[in-house]
Amino acid sequence: MNNIEIRSLGDWEKLPVSFAEETGINIYCDGITINGNRENGRYVLRASAFAELRDSSRAVLRDSSRAVLWDSSNAVLWDSSNAVLWDSSNAVLWDSSRAVLRDSSRAVLWDSSRAVLRDSSHAVLLDDSRAVLRDSSRAVLCGSSHAVLRDSSRAVLRDSSYAKAYGTETTIDKLLHHAVVICEDDVVVKHTIRHATASIIIQRPFIHSKESFLELYPPDEHGMVTLYKVTQDNGTDYYTGRIRYSGEVECPDWDDDTKRQCGGGLHLSPTPELALIYHHGQVLVCKCHVDDLVVYPHDITKVRCRKVTVIDTAKLYGRLY
């Protein structure tokens, strides 16, 4: 197979619409939009390349490359690559790759890959892969995979997989083999088929504190914690549309009451995946001093901050739409 390298938009614009023999199109630059497939062409995103796939196009993502898939596009992710899937797109994830699934998109996760499922998306988890399911998403868990189930999500658990279920709307369609479901003491897990070897564990919820949060997400030597914020295209927050995240940002109505979950602070999450649970958009990397944040005892998917400093856009996901 022949191979060519695309290192600029100029190189991309010179590509022919077809090739006489099988050719690997290795993309190393950002800003590429792939509209459909070229005859005998095989797209491969490499290094830190970022591309959009449209019109049923197909690509392989390698290294730390990133992609947003639209329409019915397909991708295979390797290494530490990342993708966001929309519409009815499909992906297969290997190694430590990551994906966010929206609409009716689908994915198969292998190795230590991770995914966040929203809307009516669907995934099959194998090996040690992990997922967070929201809305009406569904998953089949195999091997030693595990998931967090929220909202009206559903799952089939088999082998030695396990899931943590929140809320009363989650459903376990099948609980097979040595699979385990863990739920808090006020949650009833709905299930239709359960093997005698499978387990449901009722767990008393842990009451978090700032100390327990910092054990999981330790600050640097200056007492600064790295947090993530998803904003609109213009850099403002989704809730009010008036707080612009640029440079140093201070909350106009700060309240340090730990019993308060919403309002009275800038809301940020300790990982990009958790930030994307709440909204989709560009993911910003921010710093906050430990004295300027409070932790809600019953939910650490986000914290409230008095003041944060915006450092950069999260290169892990690139630009999310």
Phi and psi in degrees as GROMACS dihedral restraints (atoms count N, CA, C in turn):
[ dihedral_restraints ]
;  ai    aj    ak    al  type     phi  dphi    fc
    3     4     5     6     1   -74.4    20    10
    4     5     6     7     1   156.8    20    10
    6     7     8     9     1  -135.0    20    10
    7     8     9    10     1   137.6    20    10
    9    10    11    12     1  -128.4    20    10
   10    11    12    13     1   155.9    20    10
   12    13    14    15     1  -113.6    20    10
   13    14    15    16     1   133.8    20    10
   15    16    17    18     1  -110.0    20    10
   16    17    18    19     1   107.5    20    10
   18    19    20    21     1  -114.3    20    10
   19    20    21    22     1     1.9    20    10
   21    22    23    24     1  -157.2    20    10
   22    23    24    25     1   164.3    20    10
   24    25    26    27     1   -63.0    20    10
   25    26    27    28     1   -30.4    20    10
   27    28    29    30     1   -62.3    20    10
   28    29    30    31     1   -42.4    20    10
   30    31    32    33     1   -62.2    20    10
   31    32    33    34     1   -40.7    20    10
   33    34    35    36     1   -64.0    20    10
   34    35    36    37     1   -42.8    20    10
   36    37    38    39     1   -67.6    20    10
   37    38    39    40     1   -19.1    20    10
   39    40    41    42     1   -88.5    20    10
   40    41    42    43     1    -3.9    20    10
   42    43    44    45     1   -64.7    20    10
   43    44    45    46     1   137.5    20    10
   45    46    47    48     1   -72.2    20    10
   46    47    48    49     1   162.4    20    10
   48    49    50    51     1   -77.2    20    10
   49    50    51    52     1   -15.1    20    10
   51    52    53    54     1  -154.3    20    10
   52    53    54    55     1   165.6    20    10
   54    55    56    57     1  -128.1    20    10
   55    56    57    58     1   146.3    20    10
   57    58    59    60     1   -70.2    20    10
   58    59    60    61     1   -30.6    20    10
   60    61    62    63     1  -137.2    20    10
   61    62    63    64     1   166.8    20    10
   63    64    65    66     1   -58.4    20    10
   64    65    66    67     1   129.8    20    10
   66    67    68    69     1  -136.0    20    10
   67    68    69    70     1   129.5    20    10
   69    70    71    72     1   -85.5    20    10
   70    71    72    73     1   121.6    20    10
   72    73    74    75     1  -100.3    20    10
   73    74    75    76     1    98.7    20    10
   75    76    77    78     1   -92.4    20    10
   76    77    78    79     1   113.5    20    10
   78    79    80    81     1  -101.1    20    10
   79    80    81    82     1   123.7    20    10
   81    82    83    84     1  -115.2    20    10
   82    83    84    85     1    -1.5    20    10
   84    85    86    87     1  -115.4    20    10
   85    86    87    88     1   168.8    20    10
   87    88    89    90     1   -92.6    20    10
   88    89    90    91     1   168.5    20    10
   90    91    92    93     1    83.1    20    10
   91    92    93    94     1    13.7    20    10
   93    94    95    96     1   -88.0    20    10
   94    95    96    97     1   135.5    20    10
   96    97    98    99     1  -115.0    20    10
   97    98    99   100     1   118.0    20    10
   99   100   101   102     1   -97.3    20    10
  100   101   102   103     1   109.1    20    10
  102   103   104   105     1  -104.0    20    10
  103   104   105   106     1    89.9    20    10
  105   106   107   108     1    83.2    20    10
  106   107   108   109     1   178.3    20    10
  108   109   110   111     1  -106.7    20    10
  109   110   111   112     1   149.9    20    10
  111   112   113   114     1   -97.2    20    10
  112   113   114   115     1   138.4    20    10
  114   115   116   117     1   -57.1    20    10
  115   116   117   118     1   125.8    20    10
  117   118   119   120     1    67.5    20    10
  118   119   120   121     1     8.0    20    10
  120   121   122   123     1   -96.4    20    10
  121   122   123   124     1   141.2    20    10
  123   124   125   126     1  -126.6    20    10
  124   125   126   127     1   109.8    20    10
  126   127   128   129     1   -77.2    20    10
  127   128   129   130     1   133.2    20    10
  129   130   131   132     1  -134.5    20    10
  130   131   132   133     1   120.7    20    10
  132   133   134   135     1   -91.1    20    10
  133   134   135   136     1   130.1    20    10
  135   136   137   138     1  -129.0    20    10
  136   137   138   139     1   169.6    20    10
  138   139   140   141     1    55.7    20    10
  139   140   141   142     1  -126.1    20    10
  141   142   143   144     1  -109.9    20    10
  142   143   144   145     1    28.7    20    10
  144   145   146   147     1   -62.1    20    10
  145   146   147   148     1   150.7    20    10
  147   148   149   150     1  -133.2    20    10
  148   149   150   151     1   130.9    20    10
  150   151   152   153     1  -145.0    20    10
  151   152   153   154     1   157.4    20    10
  153   154   155   156     1  -106.3    20    10
  154   155   156   157     1   134.3    20    10
  156   157   158   159     1  -108.6    20    10
  157   158   159   160     1   127.6    20    10
  159   160   161   162     1  -133.6    20    10
  160   161   162   163     1   166.0    20    10
  162   163   164   165     1    55.8    20    10
  163   164   165   166     1    52.1    20    10
  165   166   167   168     1    61.9    20    10
  166   167   168   169     1    22.3    20    10
  168   169   170   171     1   -71.9    20    10
  169   170   171   172     1   160.6    20    10
  171   172   173   174     1  -129.8    20    10
  172   173   174   175     1   144.8    20    10
  174   175   176   177     1  -153.6    20    10
  175   176   177   178     1   157.6    20    10
  177   178   179   180     1  -110.9    20    10
  178   179   180   181     1   129.8    20    10
  180   181   182   183     1  -104.5    20    10
  181   182   183   184     1   128.2    20    10
  183   184   185   186     1  -124.1    20    10
  184   185   186   187     1   168.3    20    10
  186   187   188   189     1    58.6    20    10
  187   188   189   190     1  -126.4    20    10
  189   190   191   192     1  -112.1    20    10
  190   191   192   193     1    28.7    20    10
  192   193   194   195     1   -69.5    20    10
  193   194   195   196     1   161.3    20    10
  195   196   197   198     1  -136.7    20    10
  196   197   198   199     1   151.6    20    10
  198   199   200   201     1  -152.6    20    10
  199   200   201   202     1   151.9    20    10
  201   202   203   204     1  -115.1    20    10
  202   203   204   205     1   124.8    20    10
  204   205   206   207     1  -105.7    20    10
  205   206   207   208     1   131.3    20    10
  207   208   209   210     1  -123.3    20    10
  208   209   210   211     1   172.6    20    10
  210   211   212   213     1    58.8    20    10
  211   212   213   214     1  -128.8    20    10
  213   214   215   216     1  -117.0    20    10
  214   215   216   217     1    41.0    20    10
  216   217   218   219     1   -69.3    20    10
  217   218   219   220     1   162.8    20    10
  219   220   221   222     1  -133.4    20    10
  220   221   222   223     1   145.8    20    10
  222   223   224   225     1  -146.7    20    10
  223   224   225   226     1   149.5    20    10
  225   226   227   228     1  -115.9    20    10
  226   227   228   229     1   123.0    20    10
  228   229   230   231     1  -106.4    20    10
  229   230   231   232     1   133.3    20    10
  231   232   233   234     1  -127.3    20    10
  232   233   234   235     1   169.6    20    10
  234   235   236   237     1    58.8    20    10
  235   236   237   238     1  -126.1    20    10
  237   238   239   240     1  -114.0    20    10
  238   239   240   241     1    31.5    20    10
  240   241   242   243     1   -72.2    20    10
  241   242   243   244     1   162.7    20    10
  243   244   245   246     1  -136.1    20    10
  244   245   246   247     1   149.7    20    10
  246   247   248   249     1  -149.3    20    10
  247   248   249   250     1   152.2    20    10
  249   250   251   252     1  -118.9    20    10
  250   251   252   253     1   125.2    20    10
  252   253   254   255     1  -109.6    20    10
  253   254   255   256     1   130.7    20    10
  255   256   257   258     1  -123.3    20    10
  256   257   258   259     1   170.5    20    10
  258   259   260   261     1    58.7    20    10
  259   260   261   262     1  -129.0    20    10
  261   262   263   264     1  -112.3    20    10
  262   263   264   265     1    35.8    20    10
  264   265   266   267     1   -68.3    20    10
  265   266   267   268     1   161.4    20    10
  267   268   269   270     1  -132.9    20    10
  268   269   270   271     1   149.8    20    10
  270   271   272   273     1  -149.6    20    10
  271   272   273   274     1   151.0    20    10
  273   274   275   276     1  -119.3    20    10
  274   275   276   277     1   125.1    20    10
  276   277   278   279     1  -109.4    20    10
  277   278   279   280     1   133.6    20    10
  279   280   281   282     1  -126.8    20    10
  280   281   282   283     1   167.4    20    10
  282   283   284   285     1    58.6    20    10
  283   284   285   286     1  -126.6    20    10
  285   286   287   288     1  -111.2    20    10
  286   287   288   289     1    28.5    20    10
  288   289   290   291     1   -70.2    20    10
  289   290   291   292     1   162.3    20    10
  291   292   293   294     1  -136.9    20    10
  292   293   294   295     1   154.9    20    10
  294   295   296   297     1  -152.2    20    10
  295   296   297   298     1   152.1    20    10
  297   298   299   300     1  -116.4    20    10
  298   299   300   301     1   123.8    20    10
  300   301   302   303     1  -106.7    20    10
  301   302   303   304     1   128.6    20    10
  303   304   305   306     1  -124.3    20    10
  304   305   306   307     1   168.6    20    10
  306   307   308   309     1    56.3    20    10
  307   308   309   310     1  -127.4    20    10
  309   310   311   312     1  -109.8    20    10
  310   311   312   313     1    27.7    20    10
  312   313   314   315     1   -69.7    20    10
  313   314   315   316     1   162.6    20    10
  315   316   317   318     1  -137.4    20    10
  316   317   318   319     1   153.6    20    10
  318   319   320   321     1  -151.9    20    10
  319   320   321   322     1   152.3    20    10
  321   322   323   324     1  -117.6    20    10
  322   323   324   325     1   125.3    20    10
  324   325   326   327     1  -108.8    20    10
  325   326   327   328     1   132.0    20    10
  327   328   329   330     1  -123.9    20    10
  328   329   330   331     1   167.3    20    10
  330   331   332   333     1    57.9    20    10
  331   332   333   334     1  -125.8    20    10
  333   334   335   336     1  -110.6    20    10
  334   335   336   337     1    27.0    20    10
  336   337   338   339     1   -69.2    20    10
  337   338   339   340     1   161.1    20    10
  339   340   341   342     1  -134.3    20    10
  340   341   342   343     1   155.4    20    10
  342   343   344   345     1  -151.9    20    10
  343   344   345   346     1   151.7    20    10
  345   346   347   348     1  -114.8    20    10
  346   347   348   349     1   123.0    20    10
  348   349   350   351     1  -106.7    20    10
  349   350   351   352     1   128.4    20    10
  351   352   353   354     1  -125.6    20    10
  352   353   354   355     1   170.8    20    10
  354   355   356   357     1    58.6    20    10
  355   356   357   358     1  -128.1    20    10
  357   358   359   360     1  -110.4    20    10
  358   359   360   361     1    28.4    20    10
  360   361   362   363     1   -69.4    20    10
  361   362   363   364     1   165.8    20    10
  363   364   365   366     1  -142.7    20    10
  364   365   366   367     1   142.2    20    10
  366   367   368   369     1  -143.8    20    10
  367   368   369   370     1   152.0    20    10
  369   370   371   372     1  -114.6    20    10
  370   371   372   373     1   123.9    20    10
  372   373   374   375     1  -107.2    20    10
  373   374   375   376     1   130.4    20    10
  375   376   377   378     1  -129.4    20    10
  376   377   378   379     1   164.9    20    10
  378   379   380   381     1    58.4    20    10
  379   380   381   382     1  -126.2    20    10
  381   382   383   384     1  -107.6    20    10
  382   383   384   385     1    25.1    20    10
  384   385   386   387     1   -69.2    20    10
  385   386   387   388     1   160.4    20    10
  387   388   389   390     1  -136.1    20    10
  388   389   390   391     1   153.2    20    10
  390   391   392   393     1  -152.5    20    10
  391   392   393   394     1   152.7    20    10
  393   394   395   396     1  -114.7    20    10
  394   395   396   397     1   123.9    20    10
  396   397   398   399     1  -106.5    20    10
  397   398   399   400     1   128.5    20    10
  399   400   401   402     1  -126.2    20    10
  400   401   402   403     1   171.2    20    10
  402   403   404   405     1    57.6    20    10
  403   404   405   406     1  -128.3    20    10
  405   406   407   408     1  -109.2    20    10
  406   407   408   409     1    26.6    20    10
  408   409   410   411     1   -69.8    20    10
  409   410   411   412     1   162.0    20    10
  411   412   413   414     1  -136.4    20    10
  412   413   414   415     1   153.9    20    10
  414   415   416   417     1  -151.6    20    10
  415   416   417   418     1   151.8    20    10
  417   418   419   420     1  -114.0    20    10
  418   419   420   421     1   122.2    20    10
  420   421   422   423     1  -104.9    20    10
  421   422   423   424     1   128.4    20    10
  423   424   425   426     1  -129.7    20    10
  424   425   426   427     1   170.0    20    10
  426   427   428   429     1    60.3    20    10
  427   428   429   430     1  -131.3    20    10
  429   430   431   432     1  -106.8    20    10
  430   431   432   433     1    22.0    20    10
  432   433   434   435     1   -68.4    20    10
  433   434   435   436     1   160.0    20    10
  435   436   437   438     1  -147.6    20    10
  436   437   438   439     1   160.1    20    10
  438   439   440   441     1  -148.8    20    10
  439   440   441   442     1   158.4    20    10
  441   442   443   444     1  -109.8    20    10
  442   443   444   445     1   125.4    20    10
  444   445   446   447     1  -107.9    20    10
  445   446   447   448     1   128.7    20    10
  447   448   449   450     1  -135.5    20    10
  448   449   450   451     1   169.4    20    10
  450   451   452   453     1    58.1    20    10
  451   452   453   454     1  -128.9    20    10
  453   454   455   456     1  -106.5    20    10
  454   455   456   457     1    27.5    20    10
  456   457   458   459     1   -69.1    20    10
  457   458   459   460     1   159.1    20    10
  459   460   461   462     1  -134.9    20    10
  460   461   462   463     1   153.8    20    10
  462   463   464   465     1  -152.3    20    10
  463   464   465   466     1   152.9    20    10
  465   466   467   468     1  -113.1    20    10
  466   467   468   469     1   124.8    20    10
  468   469   470   471     1  -111.5    20    10
  469   470   471   472     1   132.0    20    10
  471   472   473   474     1  -141.2    20    10
  472   473   474   475     1   175.2    20    10
  474   475   476   477     1    58.1    20    10
  475   476   477   478     1  -125.8    20    10
  477   478   479   480     1  -112.7    20    10
  478   479   480   481     1    25.8    20    10
  480   481   482   483     1   -72.9    20    10
  481   482   483   484     1   161.9    20    10
  483   484   485   486     1  -148.0    20    10
  484   485   486   487     1   158.8    20    10
  486   487   488   489     1  -142.0    20    10
  487   488   489   490     1   148.3    20    10
  489   490   491   492     1  -106.7    20    10
  490   491   492   493     1   122.9    20    10
  492   493   494   495     1  -108.2    20    10
  493   494   495   496     1   133.3    20    10
  495   496   497   498     1  -120.3    20    10
  496   497   498   499     1   145.6    20    10
  498   499   500   501     1    79.7    20    10
  499   500   501   502     1   169.4    20    10
  501   502   503   504     1   -97.0    20    10
  502   503   504   505     1    -0.1    20    10
  504   505   506   507     1   -99.9    20    10
  505   506   507   508     1    -9.0    20    10
  507   508   509   510     1   -71.4    20    10
  508   509   510   511     1   148.3    20    10
  510   511   512   513     1  -132.8    20    10
  511   512   513   514     1   132.6    20    10
  513   514   515   516     1  -100.7    20    10
  514   515   516   517     1   106.2    20    10
  516   517   518   519     1   -67.2    20    10
  517   518   519   520     1   -41.3    20    10
  519   520   521   522     1  -143.0    20    10
  520   521   522   523     1   133.1    20    10
  522   523   524   525     1  -120.6    20    10
  523   524   525   526     1   100.6    20    10
  525   526   527   528     1  -117.3    20    10
  526   527   528   529     1   161.7    20    10
  528   529   530   531     1    58.1    20    10
  529   530   531   532     1  -123.1    20    10
  531   532   533   534     1  -109.3    20    10
  532   533   534   535     1    26.8    20    10
  534   535   536   537     1   -68.0    20    10
  535   536   537   538     1   155.7    20    10
  537   538   539   540     1  -134.1    20    10
  538   539   540   541     1   135.5    20    10
  540   541   542   543     1  -114.9    20    10
  541   542   543   544     1   130.4    20    10
  543   544   545   546     1  -112.3    20    10
  544   545   546   547     1   127.5    20    10
  546   547   548   549     1  -137.8    20    10
  547   548   549   550     1   155.8    20    10
  549   550   551   552     1   -75.1    20    10
  550   551   552   553     1   163.5    20    10
  552   553   554   555     1   -66.4    20    10
  553   554   555   556     1   -11.1    20    10
  555   556   557   558     1  -106.9    20    10
  556   557   558   559     1    12.8    20    10
  558   559   560   561     1  -111.4    20    10
  559   560   561   562     1   133.1    20    10
  561   562   563   564     1  -107.6    20    10
  562   563   564   565     1   118.8    20    10
  564   565   566   567     1   -85.8    20    10
  565   566   567   568     1   121.7    20    10
  567   568   569   570     1   -83.4    20    10
  568   569   570   571     1   128.9    20    10
  570   571   572   573     1  -144.1    20    10
  571   572   573   574     1   148.6    20    10
  573   574   575   576     1  -102.8    20    10
  574   575   576   577     1   -35.8    20    10
  576   577   578   579     1  -132.1    20    10
  577   578   579   580     1   129.9    20    10
  579   580   581   582     1  -139.4    20    10
  580   581   582   583     1   123.8    20    10
  582   583   584   585     1   -74.5    20    10
  583   584   585   586     1   151.9    20    10
  585   586   587   588     1   -64.4    20    10
  586   587   588   589     1   -23.4    20    10
  588   589   590   591     1   -84.3    20    10
  589   590   591   592     1   -11.4    20    10
  591   592   593   594     1   -84.7    20    10
  592   593   594   595     1   159.2    20    10
  594   595   596   597     1  -130.4    20    10
  595   596   597   598     1   144.1    20    10
  597   598   599   600     1  -117.9    20    10
  598   599   600   601     1   121.0    20    10
  600   601   602   603     1  -109.3    20    10
  601   602   603   604     1   124.9    20    10
  603   604   605   606     1   -93.2    20    10
  604   605   606   607     1   120.4    20    10
  606   607   608   609     1  -119.4    20    10
  607   608   609   610     1   131.6    20    10
  609   610   611   612     1   -70.2    20    10
  610   611   612   613     1   129.1    20    10
  612   613   614   615     1   -63.4    20    10
  613   614   615   616     1   142.1    20    10
  615   616   617   618     1   -81.4    20    10
  616   617   618   619     1   135.2    20    10
  618   619   620   621     1   -93.5    20    10
  619   620   621   622     1   110.9    20    10
  621   622   623   624     1   -79.7    20    10
  622   623   624   625     1   159.6    20    10
  624   625   626   627     1  -139.2    20    10
  625   626   627   628     1   174.2    20    10
  627   628   629   630     1   -60.8    20    10
  628   629   630   631     1   -36.9    20    10
  630   631   632   633     1   -63.2    20    10
  631   632   633   634     1   -45.0    20    10
  633   634   635   636     1   -67.9    20    10
  634   635   636   637     1   -35.2    20    10
  636   637   638   639     1   -63.3    20    10
  637   638   639   640     1   -44.4    20    10
  639   640   641   642     1   -72.1    20    10
  640   641   642   643     1   -20.9    20    10
  642   643   644   645     1   -66.7    20    10
  643   644   645   646     1   -37.4    20    10
  645   646   647   648     1   -78.8    20    10
  646   647   648   649     1   -36.6    20    10
  648   649   650   651     1  -129.2    20    10
  649   650   651   652     1    76.0    20    10
  651   652   653   654     1   -67.6    20    10
  652   653   654   655     1   146.3    20    10
  654   655   656   657     1   -76.9    20    10
  655   656   657   658     1   167.0    20    10
  657   658   659   660     1   -81.8    20    10
  658   659   660   661     1  -172.7    20    10
  660   661   662   663     1   -66.8    20    10
  661   662   663   664     1   -13.9    20    10
  663   664   665   666     1   -98.9    20    10
  664   665   666   667     1     6.8    20    10
  666   667   668   669     1    78.5    20    10
  667   668   669   670     1    19.2    20    10
  669   670   671   672     1  -100.9    20    10
  670   671   672   673     1   132.2    20    10
  672   673   674   675     1  -103.1    20    10
  673   674   675   676     1   137.9    20    10
  675   676   677   678     1   -85.5    20    10
  676   677   678   679     1   125.4    20    10
  678   679   680   681     1  -130.4    20    10
  679   680   681   682     1   166.2    20    10
  681   682   683   684     1  -129.1    20    10
  682   683   684   685     1   140.8    20    10
  684   685   686   687     1  -131.9    20    10
  685   686   687   688     1   132.2    20    10
  687   688   689   690     1   -97.1    20    10
  688   689   690   691     1   127.1    20    10
  690   691   692   693     1  -122.5    20    10
  691   692   693   694     1   170.2    20    10
  693   694   695   696     1   -72.7    20    10
  694   695   696   697     1   173.6    20    10
  696   697   698   699     1   -57.7    20    10
  697   698   699   700     1   -31.5    20    10
  699   700   701   702     1   -88.1    20    10
  700   701   702   703     1     7.9    20    10
  702   703   704   705     1    85.7    20    10
  703   704   705   706     1     4.4    20    10
  705   706   707   708     1   -95.3    20    10
  706   707   708   709     1   162.7    20    10
  708   709   710   711     1   -71.3    20    10
  709   710   711   712     1   158.1    20    10
  711   712   713   714     1   -77.5    20    10
  712   713   714   715     1   -32.3    20    10
  714   715   716   717     1   -72.6    20    10
  715   716   717   718     1   -50.3    20    10
  717   718   719   720     1  -103.8    20    10
  718   719   720   721     1   -27.8    20    10
  720   721   722   723     1    72.1    20    10
  721   722   723   724     1     9.5    20    10
  723   724   725   726     1  -114.6    20    10
  724   725   726   727     1   -15.7    20    10
  726   727   728   729     1   -95.2    20    10
  727   728   729   730     1   115.6    20    10
  729   730   731   732     1   -95.5    20    10
  730   731   732   733     1   126.5    20    10
  732   733   734   735     1   -92.0    20    10
  733   734   735   736     1    96.2    20    10
  735   736   737   738     1  -156.1    20    10
  736   737   738   739     1   129.2    20    10
  738   739   740   741     1    64.9    20    10
  739   740   741   742     1  -134.7    20    10
  741   742   743   744     1   -90.9    20    10
  742   743   744   745     1   129.3    20    10
  744   745   746   747     1  -121.2    20    10
  745   746   747   748     1   129.5    20    10
  747   748   749   750     1  -121.5    20    10
  748   749   750   751     1   138.3    20    10
  750   751   752   753     1   -72.3    20    10
  751   752   753   754     1   131.7    20    10
  753   754   755   756     1   -78.4    20    10
  754   755   756   757     1   -16.3    20    10
  756   757   758   759     1  -133.8    20    10
  757   758   759   760     1    47.6    20    10
  759   760   761   762     1   -58.2    20    10
  760   761   762   763     1   134.5    20    10
  762   763   764   765     1  -140.0    20    10
  763   764   765   766     1   120.0    20    10
  765   766   767   768     1   -92.1    20    10
  766   767   768   769     1    18.8    20    10
  768   769   770   771     1   -72.5    20    10
  769   770   771   772     1   115.8    20    10
  771   772   773   774     1   -71.0    20    10
  772   773   774   775     1   -13.2    20    10
  774   775   776   777     1   -79.0    20    10
  775   776   777   778     1    -9.5    20    10
  777   778   779   780     1   -94.6    20    10
  778   779   780   781     1   125.3    20    10
  780   781   782   783     1   -91.9    20    10
  781   782   783   784     1   -37.8    20    10
  783   784   785   786     1  -121.2    20    10
  784   785   786   787     1   154.3    20    10
  786   787   788   789     1    71.0    20    10
  787   788   789   790     1   172.9    20    10
  789   790   791   792     1    65.1    20    10
  790   791   792   793     1    30.5    20    10
  792   793   794   795     1   173.0    20    10
  793   794   795   796     1   164.6    20    10
  795   796   797   798     1   -83.7    20    10
  796   797   798   799     1   126.7    20    10
  798   799   800   801     1   -95.4    20    10
  799   800   801   802     1   118.3    20    10
  801   802   803   804     1  -134.7    20    10
  802   803   804   805     1   159.3    20    10
  804   805   806   807     1  -116.5    20    10
  805   806   807   808     1   155.5    20    10
  807   808   809   810     1   -79.6    20    10
  808   809   810   811     1   -10.7    20    10
  810   811   812   813     1  -140.3    20    10
  811   812   813   814     1   156.9    20    10
  813   814   815   816     1   -59.9    20    10
  814   815   816   817     1   -38.9    20    10
  816   817   818   819     1   -61.2    20    10
  817   818   819   820     1   -42.0    20    10
  819   820   821   822     1   -69.5    20    10
  820   821   822   823     1   -36.2    20    10
  822   823   824   825     1   -62.1    20    10
  823   824   825   826     1   -36.4    20    10
  825   826   827   828     1   -76.4    20    10
  826   827   828   829     1    -8.2    20    10
  828   829   830   831     1   -65.0    20    10
  829   830   831   832     1   -33.9    20    10
  831   832   833   834     1   -89.8    20    10
  832   833   834   835     1   -38.1    20    10
  834   835   836   837     1  -150.8    20    10
  835   836   837   838     1   166.7    20    10
  837   838   839   840     1  -118.4    20    10
  838   839   840   841     1   145.1    20    10
  840   841   842   843     1   159.2    20    10
  841   842   843   844     1  -162.0    20    10
  843   844   845   846     1   -73.6    20    10
  844   845   846   847     1   140.8    20    10
  846   847   848   849     1  -103.1    20    10
  847   848   849   850     1   120.9    20    10
  849   850   851   852     1  -102.8    20    10
  850   851   852   853     1   140.3    20    10
  852   853   854   855     1   -91.1    20    10
  853   854   855   856     1   126.2    20    10
  855   856   857   858     1  -130.0    20    10
  856   857   858   859     1   161.2    20    10
  858   859   860   861     1  -121.2    20    10
  859   860   861   862     1   141.6    20    10
  861   862   863   864     1  -141.1    20    10
  862   863   864   865     1   134.8    20    10
  864   865   866   867     1   -72.9    20    10
  865   866   867   868     1   147.0    20    10
  867   868   869   870     1   -60.7    20    10
  868   869   870   871     1   -25.9    20    10
  870   871   872   873     1   -76.9    20    10
  871   872   873   874     1   -11.3    20    10
  873   874   875   876     1  -107.3    20    10
  874   875   876   877     1    19.5    20    10
  876   877   878   879     1  -135.0    20    10
  877   878   879   880     1   151.8    20    10
  879   880   881   882     1  -126.0    20    10
  880   881   882   883     1   150.4    20    10
  882   883   884   885     1  -113.3    20    10
  883   884   885   886     1   126.4    20    10
  885   886   887   888     1   -76.8    20    10
  886   887   888   889     1   125.8    20    10
  888   889   890   891     1   -61.1    20    10
  889   890   891   892     1   -23.5    20    10
  891   892   893   894     1  -105.4    20    10
  892   893   894   895     1     2.1    20    10
  894   895   896   897     1  -162.1    20    10
  895   896   897   898     1   114.5    20    10
  897   898   899   900     1  -112.5    20    10
  898   899   900   901     1    24.1    20    10
  900   901   902   903     1   -71.2    20    10
  901   902   903   904     1   -15.0    20    10
  903   904   905   906     1  -151.2    20    10
  904   905   906   907     1   158.9    20    10
  906   907   908   909     1  -128.6    20    10
  907   908   909   910     1   162.3    20    10
  909   910   911   912     1  -103.5    20    10
  910   911   912   913     1   133.7    20    10
  912   913   914   915     1  -122.0    20    10
  913   914   915   916     1   144.4    20    10
  915   916   917   918     1   -78.9    20    10
  916   917   918   919     1   -40.1    20    10
  918   919   920   921     1  -152.7    20    10
  919   920   921   922     1   137.1    20    10
  921   922   923   924     1  -135.3    20    10
  922   923   924   925     1   160.6    20    10
  924   925   926   927     1  -119.6    20    10
  925   926   927   928     1   125.8    20    10
  927   928   929   930     1   -79.4    20    10
  928   929   930   931     1   126.4    20    10
  930   931   932   933     1   -99.4    20    10
  931   932   933   934     1   -45.6    20    10
  933   934   935   936     1  -171.1    20    10
  934   935   936   937     1   174.2    20    10
  936   937   938   939     1   -86.0    20    10
  937   938   939   940     1   138.0    20    10
  939   940   941   942     1   -64.8    20    10
  940   941   942   943     1   111.9    20    10
  942   943   944   945     1   -69.8    20    10
  943   944   945   946     1   -18.5    20    10
  945   946   947   948     1   -58.3    20    10
  946   947   948   949     1   -39.7    20    10
  948   949   950   951     1  -111.1    20    10
  949   950   951   952     1   -13.0    20    10
  951   952   953   954     1    67.1    20    10
  952   953   954   955     1  -149.5    20    10
  954   955   956   957     1   -89.9    20    10
  955   956   957   958     1   127.4    20    10
  957   958   959   960     1  -107.2    20    10
  958   959   960   961     1   140.7    20    10
